[in-house]
């Protein structure tokens, strides 16, 4: 169980970019190899076992595709976060529930 959650509006506000679709962010986190789910009290929030840096890598990739209208001040949190190099390659390919089931049923070949 993951005790904390992220709101897409909060992440987007920090980076001064448009809020991404929930499915795109969830898929990017799953494609990075982590679990993600919704949060029952907040419809646009996610709970994940991904480390913070992965969540920010995903948001950086989103902001690169959907840049802020205004360049953030150099000293702002947004500028500092956006300036960091990503530690993962972000894949926004949408993951369906069938894809998740297929992954569960795969057997490892030694």
Secondary structure, DSSP 8 states (H G I E B T S, - for coil): -----EEHHHHHHHHTS----HHHHHHHHHHTT--EEEETTEEEEEEESS-HHHHHHHHHHHHHHS--SS---TTSHHHHHHHS--SS--------HHHHHHHHH-----
